[in-house]
Amino acid sequence: MRKNFINVKELEDKINFAFFTSVGGVSKNEYRSLNCSKNNKDLKNNVKKNINIAKNKLKIRDKKLKLINQLHSNKILNVNIKNFKKEMYGDGLLTENKNIALGVLTADCAPIFIFDTTKNIICCLHSGWKGTLNNIVKNAVKKITNKKVNKKNIIAVIGPCLGYKNYEVDKKFKTKFIKKNKLYKNFFLSKNKLKDLFNLRELINFQLKSEGISKIYNIRKDTYKNSHIFFSHRKATHKNSGKTGRMINIISFKD
């Protein structure tokens, strides 16, 4: 089987992570084939198998993988052995436990990994437009630096997400962002009198840099444009289906 995930080679000695594609799993039809979401009509057993496929590919079979019930918020929760089995709701997870891996699910929203090079803390985020509007990365950096981590040691990686050429929004959408921060207008490109194009990725980069994070890597893949290897909710909606799976994105400490 071909490699069905993306990482950054120069970071492989520092941390273990992967942004998985939609291929290489066992699911059928709209969820073909590495769907890792239980919140759709895919067979639960298929989803379980797909998650295990991803864990095996990343060689973390023996680690505990924690997923969060995503809300499109800016809420981030700390995971440890004591609360691992607790149902968690939000859009970010962080841990200092070497035996716990963290994951988020995406299908156009941006998956973000943040970690420190001293290998003491890892964090994963799900940042859609709402999470970005409410600056989930700011919350993440604050929580990490509260652990006495120097910002100079923090690395962020932004995975595949909806590209701005395919992220069409209305003027009211744009206004919401400008009300938060006037500088956010720089991440919109006017398409016509009614619509703008929104650059989600570059806004997230801006937010990270504004928090003093300079080591940022980008996996510049547009999930809509490359829907043959990524799930894209927007593409599915444009096809009048709306049914699609979710990619899994996982980060863990190296053994």
C-alpha positions in Angstrom: 0.0 0.0 0.0 1.2 3.5 -0.8 2.0 5.9 2.0 -1.4 7.4 3.0 -0.2 10.2 5.3 1.8 13.4 5.2 4.4 14.6 7.7 7.6 16.7 7.7 10.8 14.8 7.2 13.0 17.3 9.0 10.9 17.0 12.1 10.8 13.2 12.2 13.6 13.0 14.8 11.7 15.5 17.1 8.1 14.3 17.2 5.8 11.6 15.8 2.9 12.9 13.8 0.9 12.5 10.6 -1.9 14.1 8.6 -3.7 11.2 7.1 -5.5 11.3 3.7 -8.8 9.7 2.9 -7.3 6.6 1.3 -6.0 3.3 2.6 -9.0 2.2 4.7 -11.9 -0.2 4.6 -15.0 2.1 4.4 -17.2 2.2 1.3 -19.2 4.6 -0.9 -19.1 8.3 0.4 -16.8 7.3 3.2 -14.2 5.6 1.0 -12.0 4.7 2.5 -10.1 5.8 5.6 -13.0 7.5 7.3 -12.3 7.9 11.1 -15.5 9.6 12.2 -18.2 7.8 14.1 -20.6 10.7 13.7 -21.9 9.7 10.3 -23.6 6.6 8.8 -20.4 4.7 8.2 -20.2 1.3 9.9 -18.8 1.7 13.4 -16.6 -1.4 12.9 -15.1 0.1 9.8 -14.3 3.3 11.6 -12.6 1.3 14.4 -10.5 -0.6 11.8 -9.6 2.6 10.1 -8.4 4.2 13.3 -6.3 1.1 14.0 -4.8 1.3 10.4 -3.7 4.9 11.1 -2.2 4.0 14.5 -0.3 1.1 13.0 1.0 3.3 10.2 2.3 5.7 12.7 3.7 2.8 14.8 1.8 3.8 17.9 -0.2 0.6 18.3 0.5 0.5 22.1 -0.3 4.1 22.8 -3.6 5.4 24.0 -5.2 7.6 21.3 -7.5 10.4 22.6 -10.0 12.1 20.3 -12.2 15.0 21.3 -15.9 15.7 20.5 -15.4 18.7 18.3 -17.6 21.8 18.6 -16.0 24.4 16.4 -14.9 26.3 19.5 -11.6 27.6 20.9 -11.7 25.2 23.9 -8.6 23.2 24.7 -8.4 20.4 27.3 -5.5 18.8 29.1 -5.4 15.0 28.9 -3.8 12.6 31.4 -4.3 9.1 32.6 -6.8 10.0 35.2 -9.2 11.7 32.8 -8.4 9.8 29.6 -11.7 7.8 29.5 -13.8 10.9 30.2 -15.9 12.3 27.3 -14.3 15.6 26.3 -15.9 18.4 24.3 -13.9 21.2 22.6 -11.4 21.5 19.7 -8.0 21.1 21.2 -6.1 18.6 23.3 -2.7 18.7 25.0 -0.8 16.2 27.1 2.5 15.7 28.8 2.0 12.0 29.1 4.4 10.0 26.8 1.9 7.1 26.5 -1.0 9.2 25.1 -1.4 10.2 21.5 -3.8 13.0 20.4 -6.0 13.3 17.4 -8.4 15.5 15.6 -10.7 14.9 12.6 -11.0 17.2 9.6 -12.6 17.5 6.2 -11.7 21.1 5.2 -10.9 22.7 8.6 -7.2 23.0 9.5 -5.5 20.5 11.7 -2.7 22.0 13.7 0.0 20.3 15.8 2.0 22.3 18.3 4.8 20.9 20.4 8.0 21.9 22.1 11.4 20.6 21.1 12.3 19.5 24.6 9.6 16.9 24.0 7.6 17.7 27.1 4.3 18.7 25.7 2.2 18.0 22.6 -1.0 19.7 21.4 -3.4 19.2 18.5 -6.1 21.6 17.3 -9.1 21.6 15.0 -9.4 25.1 13.6 -12.3 25.8 11.3 -13.5 29.3 10.7 -15.2 29.6 14.1 -12.1 28.3 15.9 -9.9 30.7 13.9 -12.3 33.6 14.5 -12.0 33.0 18.2 -8.2 32.4 18.0 -7.8 28.9 19.2 -4.1 29.0 18.6 -3.8 31.9 21.0 -5.4 29.7 23.7 -3.1 26.9 22.8 0.1 28.9 23.1 -1.0 30.4 26.4 -1.7 26.9 27.9 1.6 25.6 26.7 3.7 28.6 27.9 1.8 28.3 31.3 3.7 25.0 31.5 7.0 27.0 31.6 7.8 26.2 27.9 9.9 28.8 26.1 8.2 30.1 22.9 11.6 29.7 21.2 11.2 25.9 21.6 7.7 25.7 20.2 7.0 24.4 16.7 3.7 24.5 14.9 2.6 22.5 11.9 -0.6 23.3 9.9 -1.9 20.5 7.8 -4.1 20.1 4.7 -7.2 22.4 4.7 -9.6 24.2 2.4 -7.5 26.5 0.1 -8.5 30.2 -0.3 -9.3 29.8 -4.0 -12.2 27.5 -3.0 -13.2 29.2 0.3 -15.9 31.5 -0.9 -17.8 33.4 1.7 -20.3 36.3 1.9 -19.7 39.8 3.1 -21.3 39.2 6.5 -18.8 36.5 7.1 -15.9 38.9 6.4 -17.4 41.5 8.7 -17.4 39.1 11.6 -13.6 38.8 11.3 -12.9 42.5 10.9 -14.9 43.2 14.0 -12.5 40.9 15.9 -9.4 42.4 14.4 -9.1 45.0 11.6 -6.0 43.4 10.4 -8.0 40.3 9.5 -9.3 42.1 6.4 -5.9 41.2 4.8 -7.0 37.6 4.6 -9.9 38.2 2.4 -9.8 38.7 -1.4 -12.9 40.3 -3.1 -14.4 38.0 -5.7 -17.4 40.1 -6.7 -20.0 42.4 -5.0 -21.4 39.6 -3.0 -18.6 37.2 -2.3 -15.0 37.1 -0.9 -12.3 34.4 -0.8 -11.1 33.6 2.7 -7.5 32.6 3.4 -7.9 30.4 6.4 -4.3 29.1 6.4 -2.6 32.4 6.2 -4.8 33.8 9.0 -3.7 30.9 11.2 -0.1 31.6 10.3 -0.6 35.3 11.2 -2.2 34.3 14.6 0.7 32.0 15.4 3.3 34.7 14.6 1.4 37.2 16.6 1.8 34.9 19.6 5.6 34.9 19.1 5.8 31.5 17.3 8.3 31.7 14.5 8.9 28.0 13.7 5.9 27.2 11.6 5.5 24.5 8.9 2.7 24.3 6.4 1.4 21.3 4.4 0.0 23.4 1.6 -2.6 21.0 0.3 -6.1 22.1 -0.6 -8.6 19.5 0.5 -11.2 20.8 -2.0 -8.9 20.8 -5.0 -7.4 17.4 -4.0 -10.7 15.7 -3.0 -9.5 12.5 -4.7 -7.2 12.0 -1.7 -8.9 14.1 1.0 -12.4 14.3 2.4 -13.9 17.8 1.7 -17.2 18.7 3.2 -17.5 21.7 0.9 -16.9 19.6 -2.2 -19.5 17.0 -1.1 -22.0 19.8 -0.5 -21.4 21.3 -3.9 -22.1 17.8 -5.3 -25.5 17.9 -3.5 -24.5 15.1 -1.2 -23.1 16.5 2.0 -22.1 13.0 3.0 -18.4 12.6 3.5 -15.9 11.1 5.9 -13.3 12.7 8.1 -9.5 12.4 8.0 -7.6 11.6 11.2 -4.6 13.7 12.2 -2.4 12.3 15.0 0.5 13.5 17.1 2.4 11.5 19.8 5.8 11.6 21.5 8.6 9.6 20.0 9.5 6.5 22.0 
